[in-house]
């Protein structure tokens, strides 16, 4: 896990409805993510350890182009 990684899971539930969730890793060394827990709510800092409980997680990482013109 690195700063800037995006974590995505389809393993969240609310009122028996399965939906996805995502977070941005803001400090990998300290294990801190930034997440929005509901529509129209302010984003909150959360712990990376919460993501270990999901059975399916995809880690997305942006790659910069080799040469910027």
N, C-alpha and C positions, 0 to 999 in steps of 0.2 A: 504494500500500500504506500502511495506517495501523495504529497500535497497536490491538490488539483484533480485527483482521481474522482470519478463519479461512480457511486455504488447504486445498483438497480436490482430490485427484487420483485417477483410476482407473488411472493408468499405472505402477503399481509391480508388481514381480514377485518371487516367492520360490519357488525350486524349480519353475520353469515354471508357477507358479500366479499368475494375475493377481488383484490385490486392490487396494483403495483405501488411501489414507493421508491424514492430516490434520495440520495444525499451527496453532498460535496465534501470531500476530505479537505479540511482547512489546516490541520496540523497533525500529520501522520505520526510524528514522534510522540506527541502527547495523546494521540487517539481521539481527536476532536473532529466531529462532522458538523455540517450546517444543514438543517432539514426544515421543511414546512410540513406541519402535521395536519393541516386542513386548509381548505380553500379560504382565502381571505384572511388568514392568520399570519402573524409575523413569524419569520423563520427563527429557529432556536438552535443553540449549540447542543450537541448530544455526544454521547460516548460511542466510540467505534465498537466497543464490546457488545453493544446491542445488536450489531449486525451479525455476530457469530451465531445467534439463535435461529436465523433464517436458513432453511435447507437449501435455497437456491439464491445465489448472489452473483451478479455479473459486475466486473470491474472495468470501467471504460476509462481510457487514458488518451488524451489528445497528443498528437505528434506534430511538432512544428516542422515546417518545410526546411529542407537542408539549406536553402539559400533564400533570403528575403530581398526582393528588389524594390 
